Amino acid sequence: MSTDTDTDTDTGTGSGTGTATDDTGTRTRTGAPRRRRRGAERRPRFAIAVTALFFALLYLPVGVVVLFSFNSQKSLTILDGVSLRWYEALLHDEVLLDSLGMSLRVSLVAMAGSLVLGVALALGLVRSRSRLGSFAGLIMLVPLITPEIVTGVAAMLLFKGLGITLSTTTVMLAEITFSISYVTVILRSRIAALNPEVEEAAMDLGATRGQALRLVTLPALLPSILASAVLIFALVFDDFVLAYFTTGVDPQPLSVRIYSAIRFGVQPTINAVGTLMLVGSIGLIVLALAIPRLFGRKGGLDLLSGK
């Protein structure tokens, strides 16, 4: 014996609503849920407009700087032809080249120093099981959320109080201190995700703790270490606030030199310098995000979380 189930759907004129009969014979309306689903699938036009406006305001001035760096005339308001004149003038500007060299030296030293101290600190925080280790890990987050101007003023007052003359050395020390937190935060979660049994197995096979660290742990951390190095180099090279408060008279980092030059009038050479800094920074950030992929890890955007 079989029973037939009525599954007809009655639709209203132009309303998109109707009824359907389920297995129990109960009629239900199907149009309203469909309308709600279609409404939920609509693109938020207002949010898209706000996002587009935000990116326009953010990147339009940068685009103007890049565009006028190729201007054949000295004007900063009228574009008259395309030329590499200001890039050639930059190559003959000894003051800017000296500042560029100082920025590169400071970035390399800060990168190396913060990596050594940051890796050691991250290992200590993960391996420490005392309350002091947990408290120290919390303290490491403070520099990341503290306004950089506070760090810059504090570093300047510290050097002045110790009687240390502001110079390239003070800039390096300040940048290393500021960058340690970034390296530690990036590597800490990565170290916590490592399987400690691998290192223990190496020691069971005769390796000392130092050899296990050098031959097992550090190679496993290499992708995160390299990504941290590139990221720190880019951050320090572009840094202005901390460098401004801790630098001496001459030579000055490139960012501080550009600011000093702008106060006496904007020269087209500054546009060329800004464009080169932009290209270099973008290249370093892209490299930092691509390094994990080169080592077979999923994506590069997770480098800040150390996963």
Secondary structure, DSSP 8 states (H G I E B T S, - for coil): ---------EE-TTT--EEEE-TTS-EEE-HHHHHHHHHHHS--HHHHHHHHHHHHHHHHHHHHHHHHTTBSSS-SS---SB--HHHHHHHT-HHHHHHHHHHHHHHHHHHHHHHHHHHHHHHHHHH--SHHHHHHHHHTTHHHHS-HHHHHHHHHHHHHHTT---SHHHHHHHHHHHHHHHHHHHHHHHHHHS-HHHHHHHHHTT--HHHHIIIIIHHHHHHHHHHHHHHHHHHHHH--HHHHHH--SSS--HHHHHHHHHTT---HHHHHHHHHHHHHHHHHHHHHHHHHHHTT-S-STTTTTT-
